[in-house]
Amino acid sequence: MGQVHPMPIQSEDRDAAADKPCATVRSIDSAHCGLCGAKLGARSLRYHVVSPQSCESTITVCHTCRKAALSEGYRPAE
């Protein structure tokens, strides 16, 4: 897992930010396939695809749905 670095602090916010604790980052253990709804566990393969109708958002899909989606015009999200 990557490390999170804080954003540079503006000069006027420096004193106010010194009193606040740093936020913690946790990983998401599971998700669901955007097409079939199957639960994607921590070790499941996940793929991100872009809909041919809307390129604004990506969909997380399982391995089986990825093959079907690519044949239907979805594109891999990169």
Buried (B, 14 or more C-beta within 10 A) or exposed (E): EEEEEEEEEEEEEEEEEEEEEEEEEEEEEEBEBBBEEBEBEEEEEEBEBBBEEEEEEBBBBBEEBBEEBBEEEBEEBE
